[in-house]
């Protein structure tokens, strides 16, 4: 049998394993699920005529997020990228700063830092969590940085390394304990890009509550959705106050006057979106359990395949399994394209991981450490259909 025939055979084996779980038909990667009070709350919102950023559902969603995650403050935003941008502004990231972030992330992470005039500085991933390799990063910072007046300075560029963004890839918590310790030792502010990890726990505590500030996303493909939307989480009152003020066009409260005391942003979530989010929050535990049940079904299908493994949550964590991920063994990474071709050709939407950030034209000249693990993972990851309803139809 030729190598091409072997690749095609393997691709069809993967397709068959997925189909054993999903059944026939066209299967999207991740679709929203509406099984609760969505229609009722949307009608209530429309009947009230308060469909923009002033309305009871915006405040209610903030409280729901606080209650669910344990964060002291939650501020709904128009989308996850806006939430991350505002999170960085609220901790003082500004032009000329450097922001450490994974090379293995969605482009919004790098975009948000760039909106601030800051420079993304890309760091490597680890196999265990798909997130930041804190051990390797510490060795790197020891070599390229120094402390001056309580600031971490990149000796090579002269810029302040202001923040470290930890992204919880596909909903799997990064190694937060090591990242927290590293950030403290190097006087760097820890920020969590928790866009994908609503419903995920690190050692019993919700992701997004460890850093100085964090960002969530409620895009249409996330575990819960508000259509477009996101939120900031923080336990810091000053950060929350600044983010709330600046995201509401920096408007100073007055009964009728229009007063704005800073350059602000129109980033607050509309009430219409928040109404959808409140209904989704009521079903969040059920949706997460559906995604975890789907993982168990896929685990059964792929456990005997020695060329590919299903990624599982890191030890001590509880993941929402937002996206189910297959990872080819290193010697079989050449199979990825054939698997993507066969599965998508049969109507099963599978996707590779994002292009590494330094490979994108806007970020090619940004500083970076060696990215051996991230490059290896990027060549081997395949995301497969992950909608929680698939666990019920299997």
Buried (B, 14 or more C-beta within 10 A) or exposed (E): EEEEEEBBEBBBBBBEBBBEBBEEEEBBBBBBBEBBBBEEBBEBBEEEEBBEBEBBBBEBBBEBBBEBBEBBBBBBBBBBBBBBBBBBBBBEBEEEBBBBBBBBBBBBBBBBBBBBEBBBBBBBBBEEBBBBBBEBBBEBBEEBBEEEEEBBBBEEBEBBBBBBBBBBBBBBBBBBEBBBBBBEEBBBBBBBBBBBBBBBBBEEEBBBBBBBBBBBBBBEBBBBBBBBBBBBBBBBEEBBBBBBBBBBBBBEEEEEEEEEEEEBBEBBBBBBBBBBBBBBBBBBEEBBBBBBBBBEBBEBBBEEBEBBBBBEBBEEBBBBBBBBBBBBEEEBBEBBEBBBBBBEEBEBBBBBBBEBBBEEEEBEEBBBBEBEBBBBBBBBBBBBBBBBBBBEEB
